[in-house]
């Protein structure tokens, strides 16, 4: 989180500023679109920084090291006959 948090925050800020310019538009549809996009980006930022780490921490990952060991212990029949 300490490694990926600041770039995600900076990216969200930059993109939000870009779409936020649409809120200054004289066309009401463009102004509303800018507001909705900025709100959507902020919601995604909150979900990425708060919700996603919790979900990934609770996700039942298999131990990749044990999977690698089991694969290396399997004998290839074509290779086993050459010994």
N, C-alpha and C positions, 0 to 999 in steps of 0.2 A: 504494500500500500504506500509506503514511503517513497518507493521508486516510481510507481505509476501514477500516484495521485496528482502531483504537480503538473505533469504534461496533460493529463485529462482535464484538469481545471483550466489550464491555459488555452487548450484547444476549444473547450466549451465557451470560454470567454470570447475568444476571437471570432468563432462562428456566430455566437449570439450578437456580437457587435455588428457583424456583417448583415445578418438578417434583421437586426434591430433598426437599421437605417430605413427599412421598409415602413416602420411605424411613423416616419416623418412624411410619408407620401400623402398627397392630396386625394388620392383615390381610396375610398374607405375599405374596399376589398383588400387592397395591398397592405394597408395599415393593420387590418385584422389578421391577415396572413403573417405579417411580421411578428405580431404579438403571440400568435399561436405557435409559431416555430420557436421563438425564444422560450416560451413556457415549456414546450416539449423538450427542448435541449436541456433546460434546467432540471426537469423531471428525470431525464435520462442520466444526467450527472449525479443526482441524488441516488438513483437506483444503482448506478455503477460503483459509487464510493461507499454506500451504506448497505445495500441489500445484496449485491453480488458476492462480496467477500464472505458474508454469513452463509449464503447458499452453497458456495464452493467449499467452505469449511465443513459443512454438514453432509456434503455429497459423499456417497460411499465409493471411494476410489479403491481399486485393487492395488495391492503393493506391487509396483512395477518391477522391483528387484526379484521378488519371488517368481513372477511370470517369466523374467529373463532366465532365471536358473532352471525352471521347468522346461523351457524351450531348449536350453543347451544340453540338458540331460536326456532328451529324447534322441533315440538312435535312428539315423537314416538307414533304411534297409539296403540301399544301394552301396553305401559306404561300409556298412558292417560286414558285408560279404567279402570285401577285399583284404581283410586282415589276415 
